[in-house]
Amino acid sequence: MAYIFNAGTGYQVIVENQGLQTAVATVSSSPGQQQSQRTSFNTGTWTAPPAAFRTPAGIVLEITAAQGRYFVNVTATGTSTVSDAPNLAGAEELPAQEGVMPAVRGMEPMKPMQPMQPMQPMQPMQPMQPISPVEPMKMGDMEMRMNPMEMRIGNMSMSMGNPPAAAVGKNFCSQCGAAVQLGDRFCGQCGHRLM
Protein backbone atom coordinates (compact mmCIF):
# COMPACT_ATOMS: atom_id res chain seq x y z
CA MET A 1 0.00 0.00 0.00
CA ALA A 2 1.24 3.50 -0.85
CA TYR A 3 0.75 6.77 1.03
CA ILE A 4 -0.10 9.87 -0.99
CA PHE A 5 0.69 13.37 0.24
CA ASN A 6 -0.84 16.33 -1.62
CA ALA A 7 1.98 18.86 -1.50
CA GLY A 8 0.38 21.67 -3.51
CA THR A 9 -1.70 22.37 -6.57
CA GLY A 10 -1.21 19.41 -8.89
CA TYR A 11 1.83 18.08 -6.96
CA GLN A 12 1.85 14.79 -5.04
CA VAL A 13 4.48 12.81 -3.18
CA ILE A 14 3.76 9.07 -3.06
CA VAL A 15 5.68 6.74 -0.71
CA GLU A 16 5.59 2.94 -0.57
CA ASN A 17 7.53 0.24 1.28
CA GLN A 18 8.57 -2.43 -1.24
CA GLY A 19 10.38 -5.14 0.71
CA LEU A 20 13.54 -3.52 2.07
CA GLN A 21 13.19 -0.52 -0.26
CA THR A 22 11.24 2.69 0.19
CA ALA A 23 10.00 4.00 -3.16
CA VAL A 24 9.31 7.72 -3.48
CA ALA A 25 7.47 9.07 -6.51
CA THR A 26 6.66 12.68 -7.29
CA VAL A 27 3.83 13.46 -9.68
CA SER A 28 3.15 16.97 -10.96
CA SER A 29 0.25 17.58 -13.27
CA SER A 30 -1.23 20.51 -15.10
CA PRO A 31 -3.93 20.59 -17.79
CA GLY A 32 -2.79 18.28 -20.61
CA GLN A 33 0.54 17.37 -19.00
CA GLN A 34 1.85 15.06 -16.29
CA GLN A 35 5.41 14.48 -15.11
CA SER A 36 6.60 11.74 -12.78
CA GLN A 37 9.87 10.81 -11.09
CA ARG A 38 10.61 7.83 -8.94
CA THR A 39 13.49 7.00 -6.61
CA SER A 40 14.04 4.22 -4.08
CA PHE A 41 16.18 3.92 -0.95
CA ASN A 42 17.25 0.97 1.18
CA THR A 43 15.47 1.53 4.51
CA GLY A 44 14.28 -1.92 5.55
CA THR A 45 10.71 -2.77 6.50
CA TRP A 46 8.59 0.04 7.94
CA THR A 47 7.34 -0.15 11.51
CA ALA A 48 4.99 2.86 11.19
CA PRO A 49 3.32 4.79 8.35
CA PRO A 50 5.46 7.58 6.84
CA ALA A 51 4.97 11.24 7.68
CA ALA A 52 5.46 14.25 5.38
CA PHE A 53 6.23 17.85 6.33
CA ARG A 54 6.18 20.98 4.18
CA THR A 55 9.22 23.21 4.84
CA PRO A 56 10.43 26.35 3.06
CA ALA A 57 12.99 24.17 1.20
CA GLY A 58 10.49 21.50 0.06
CA ILE A 59 8.92 18.34 1.47
CA VAL A 60 10.61 16.22 4.15
CA LEU A 61 9.53 12.59 4.52
CA GLU A 62 10.06 10.75 7.79
CA ILE A 63 10.35 6.97 7.42
CA THR A 64 10.34 4.80 10.55
CA ALA A 65 11.74 1.35 9.90
CA ALA A 66 13.08 -1.56 11.93
CA GLN A 67 16.62 -0.25 11.33
CA GLY A 68 15.87 3.32 12.48
CA ARG A 69 14.43 6.63 11.27
CA TYR A 70 15.20 7.99 7.81
CA PHE A 71 14.57 11.45 6.39
CA VAL A 72 14.14 12.16 2.70
CA ASN A 73 14.21 15.63 1.11
CA VAL A 74 11.90 16.06 -1.87
CA THR A 75 12.53 19.25 -3.85
CA ALA A 76 11.89 20.48 -7.38
CA THR A 77 15.42 19.42 -8.33
CA GLY A 78 15.30 15.87 -6.95
CA THR A 79 14.91 13.46 -4.05
CA SER A 80 17.70 12.56 -1.60
CA THR A 81 18.21 11.10 1.87
CA VAL A 82 19.39 13.28 4.75
CA SER A 83 21.98 11.96 7.21
CA ASP A 84 20.87 14.10 10.20
CA ALA A 85 17.33 14.74 11.40
CA PRO A 86 16.22 18.11 9.99
CA ASN A 87 14.68 20.84 12.14
CA LEU A 88 10.94 20.44 11.58
CA ALA A 89 9.87 23.17 14.02
CA GLY A 90 7.22 25.25 12.27
CA ALA A 91 6.88 22.74 9.41
CA GLU A 92 3.34 21.89 8.27
CA GLU A 93 2.49 18.18 8.55
CA LEU A 94 0.70 16.95 5.42
CA PRO A 95 -2.21 14.51 5.76
CA ALA A 96 -1.74 11.10 4.12
CA GLN A 97 -4.16 9.22 1.90
CA GLU A 98 -3.82 5.55 1.10
CA GLY A 99 -3.49 4.66 -2.58
CA VAL A 100 -1.41 2.90 -5.19
CA MET A 101 2.10 3.76 -6.42
CA PRO A 102 1.76 4.96 -10.02
CA ALA A 103 3.69 3.26 -12.79
CA VAL A 104 6.37 5.71 -13.88
CA ARG A 105 7.61 5.28 -17.45
CA GLY A 106 11.17 4.08 -17.51
CA MET A 107 11.14 2.93 -13.88
CA GLU A 108 9.70 -0.54 -14.35
CA PRO A 109 12.17 -3.38 -13.84
CA MET A 110 14.03 -4.00 -17.06
CA LYS A 111 13.78 -7.40 -18.68
CA PRO A 112 17.02 -8.83 -20.02
CA MET A 113 17.46 -8.24 -23.71
CA GLN A 114 17.73 -11.18 -26.06
CA PRO A 115 21.08 -11.33 -27.85
CA MET A 116 20.98 -10.00 -31.38
CA GLN A 117 21.38 -12.47 -34.20
CA PRO A 118 24.32 -11.75 -36.50
CA MET A 119 23.39 -10.17 -39.79
CA GLN A 120 23.55 -12.36 -42.85
CA PRO A 121 25.94 -11.09 -45.52
CA MET A 122 24.23 -9.35 -48.40
CA GLN A 123 24.12 -11.19 -51.69
CA PRO A 124 25.71 -9.29 -54.59
CA MET A 125 23.24 -7.71 -57.00
CA GLN A 126 22.99 -9.25 -60.41
CA PRO A 127 24.02 -6.90 -63.21
CA MET A 128 21.22 -5.42 -65.29
CA GLN A 129 20.64 -7.49 -68.39
CA PRO A 130 19.12 -6.07 -71.57
CA ILE A 131 15.89 -7.66 -72.73
CA SER A 132 17.64 -8.56 -75.97
CA PRO A 133 20.79 -7.34 -77.76
CA VAL A 134 18.59 -5.32 -80.12
CA GLU A 135 16.10 -3.84 -77.62
CA PRO A 136 17.29 -0.98 -75.40
CA MET A 137 17.02 -1.00 -71.60
CA LYS A 138 14.47 1.66 -70.58
CA MET A 139 13.76 3.48 -67.36
CA GLY A 140 11.47 6.49 -67.55
CA ASP A 141 12.69 8.71 -70.38
CA MET A 142 16.18 7.16 -70.27
CA GLU A 143 17.17 4.35 -72.59
CA MET A 144 20.45 2.57 -73.11
CA ARG A 145 21.75 0.22 -75.80
CA MET A 146 24.79 -1.97 -75.31
CA ASN A 147 26.30 -2.53 -78.77
CA PRO A 148 27.36 0.09 -79.61
CA MET A 149 27.13 1.76 -76.20
CA GLU A 150 24.45 4.49 -76.50
CA MET A 151 22.53 6.32 -73.84
CA ARG A 152 19.66 8.69 -74.44
CA ILE A 153 17.77 10.88 -71.98
CA GLY A 154 14.99 12.88 -73.61
CA ASN A 155 16.51 14.49 -76.70
CA MET A 156 20.14 14.22 -75.45
CA SER A 157 22.23 11.27 -76.52
CA MET A 158 25.74 9.92 -75.98
CA SER A 159 27.45 7.05 -77.76
CA MET A 160 30.76 5.25 -77.35
CA GLY A 161 32.59 2.82 -79.62
CA ASN A 162 32.18 2.22 -83.32
CA PRO A 163 28.62 1.70 -84.53
CA PRO A 164 27.99 -1.32 -86.73
CA ALA A 165 28.05 -0.61 -90.46
CA ALA A 166 24.24 -0.88 -90.66
CA ALA A 167 23.83 1.97 -88.13
CA VAL A 168 26.10 4.50 -89.88
CA GLY A 169 24.09 7.56 -90.84
CA LYS A 170 21.18 6.60 -88.54
CA ASN A 171 19.68 8.34 -85.55
CA PHE A 172 16.90 7.29 -83.23
CA CYS A 173 13.56 8.90 -82.39
CA SER A 174 13.68 10.49 -78.91
CA GLN A 175 10.02 9.52 -78.38
CA CYS A 176 9.91 5.82 -79.31
CA GLY A 177 13.54 4.90 -80.04
CA ALA A 178 12.92 3.77 -83.64
CA ALA A 179 15.79 4.24 -86.11
CA VAL A 180 15.45 7.36 -88.31
CA GLN A 181 17.67 8.76 -91.10
CA LEU A 182 19.74 11.92 -90.50
CA GLY A 183 17.59 14.08 -92.76
CA ASP A 184 14.18 12.89 -91.47
CA ARG A 185 11.96 15.57 -89.94
CA PHE A 186 9.39 13.17 -88.44
CA CYS A 187 9.65 9.61 -87.02
CA GLY A 188 8.24 7.03 -89.43
CA GLN A 189 7.18 4.87 -86.46
CA CYS A 190 5.32 7.29 -84.15
CA GLY A 191 5.18 10.56 -86.12
CA HIS A 192 7.15 12.53 -83.50
CA ARG A 193 8.77 15.73 -84.84
CA LEU A 194 12.53 15.18 -84.80
CA MET A 195 13.87 18.75 -84.94
C-alpha positions in Angstrom: 0.0 0.0 0.0 1.2 3.5 -0.8 0.8 6.8 1.0 -0.1 9.9 -1.0 0.7 13.4 0.2 -0.8 16.3 -1.6 2.0 18.9 -1.5 0.4 21.7 -3.5 -1.7 22.4 -6.6 -1.2 19.4 -8.9 1.8 18.1 -7.0 1.8 14.8 -5.0 4.5 12.8 -3.2 3.8 9.1 -3.1 5.7 6.7 -0.7 5.6 2.9 -0.6 7.5 0.2 1.3 8.6 -2.4 -1.2 10.4 -5.1 0.7 13.5 -3.5 2.1 13.2 -0.5 -0.3 11.2 2.7 0.2 10.0 4.0 -3.2 9.3 7.7 -3.5 7.5 9.1 -6.5 6.7 12.7 -7.3 3.8 13.5 -9.7 3.2 17.0 -11.0 0.2 17.6 -13.3 -1.2 20.5 -15.1 -3.9 20.6 -17.8 -2.8 18.3 -20.6 0.5 17.4 -19.0 1.8 15.1 -16.3 5.4 14.5 -15.1 6.6 11.7 -12.8 9.9 10.8 -11.1 10.6 7.8 -8.9 13.5 7.0 -6.6 14.0 4.2 -4.1 16.2 3.9 -1.0 17.3 1.0 1.2 15.5 1.5 4.5 14.3 -1.9 5.6 10.7 -2.8 6.5 8.6 0.0 7.9 7.3 -0.1 11.5 5.0 2.9 11.2 3.3 4.8 8.4 5.5 7.6 6.8 5.0 11.2 7.7 5.5 14.2 5.4 6.2 17.9 6.3 6.2 21.0 4.2 9.2 23.2 4.8 10.4 26.3 3.1 13.0 24.2 1.2 10.5 21.5 0.1 8.9 18.3 1.5 10.6 16.2 4.2 9.5 12.6 4.5 10.1 10.7 7.8 10.4 7.0 7.4 10.3 4.8 10.6 11.7 1.3 9.9 13.1 -1.6 11.9 16.6 -0.3 11.3 15.9 3.3 12.5 14.4 6.6 11.3 15.2 8.0 7.8 14.6 11.5 6.4 14.1 12.2 2.7 14.2 15.6 1.1 11.9 16.1 -1.9 12.5 19.2 -3.8 11.9 20.5 -7.4 15.4 19.4 -8.3 15.3 15.9 -7.0 14.9 13.5 -4.0 17.7 12.6 -1.6 18.2 11.1 1.9 19.4 13.3 4.8 22.0 12.0 7.2 20.9 14.1 10.2 17.3 14.7 11.4 16.2 18.1 10.0 14.7 20.8 12.1 10.9 20.4 11.6 9.9 23.2 14.0 7.2 25.2 12.3 6.9 22.7 9.4 3.3 21.9 8.3 2.5 18.2 8.5 0.7 16.9 5.4 -2.2 14.5 5.8 -1.7 11.1 4.1 -4.2 9.2 1.9 -3.8 5.6 1.1 -3.5 4.7 -2.6 -1.4 2.9 -5.2 2.1 3.8 -6.4 1.8 5.0 -10.0 3.7 3.3 -12.8 6.4 5.7 -13.9 7.6 5.3 -17.4 11.2 4.1 -17.5 11.1 2.9 -13.9 9.7 -0.5 -14.4 12.2 -3.4 -13.8 14.0 -4.0 -17.1 13.8 -7.4 -18.7 17.0 -8.8 -20.0 17.5 -8.2 -23.7 17.7 -11.2 -26.1 21.1 -11.3 -27.8 21.0 -10.0 -31.4 21.4 -12.5 -34.2 24.3 -11.7 -36.5 23.4 -10.2 -39.8 23.6 -12.4 -42.9 25.9 -11.1 -45.5 24.2 -9.4 -48.4 24.1 -11.2 -51.7 25.7 -9.3 -54.6 23.2 -7.7 -57.0 23.0 -9.3 -60.4 24.0 -6.9 -63.2 21.2 -5.4 -65.3 20.6 -7.5 -68.4 19.1 -6.1 -71.6 15.9 -7.7 -72.7 17.6 -8.6 -76.0 20.8 -7.3 -77.8 18.6 -5.3 -80.1 16.1 -3.8 -77.6 17.3 -1.0 -75.4 17.0 -1.0 -71.6 14.5 1.7 -70.6 13.8 3.5 -67.4 11.5 6.5 -67.5 12.7 8.7 -70.4 16.2 7.2 -70.3 17.2 4.3 -72.6 20.5 2.6 -73.1 21.7 0.2 -75.8 24.8 -2.0 -75.3 26.3 -2.5 -78.8 27.4 0.1 -79.6 27.1 1.8 -76.2 24.5 4.5 -76.5 22.5 6.3 -73.8 19.7 8.7 -74.4 17.8 10.9 -72.0 15.0 12.9 -73.6 16.5 14.5 -76.7 20.1 14.2 -75.5 22.2 11.3 -76.5 25.7 9.9 -76.0 27.5 7.0 -77.8 30.8 5.3 -77.3 32.6 2.8 -79.6 32.2 2.2 -83.3 28.6 1.7 -84.5 28.0 -1.3 -86.7 28.0 -0.6 -90.5 24.2 -0.9 -90.7 23.8 2.0 -88.1 26.1 4.5 -89.9 24.1 7.6 -90.8 21.2 6.6 -88.5 19.7 8.3 -85.6 16.9 7.3 -83.2 13.6 8.9 -82.4 13.7 10.5 -78.9 10.0 9.5 -78.4 9.9 5.8 -79.3 13.5 4.9 -80.0 12.9 3.8 -83.6 15.8 4.2 -86.1 15.5 7.4 -88.3 17.7 8.8 -91.1 19.7 11.9 -90.5 17.6 14.1 -92.8 14.2 12.9 -91.5 12.0 15.6 -89.9 9.4 13.2 -88.4 9.7 9.6 -87.0 8.2 7.0 -89.4 7.2 4.9 -86.5 5.3 7.3 -84.1 5.2 10.6 -86.1 7.2 12.5 -83.5 8.8 15.7 -84.8 12.5 15.2 -84.8 13.9 18.8 -84.9 
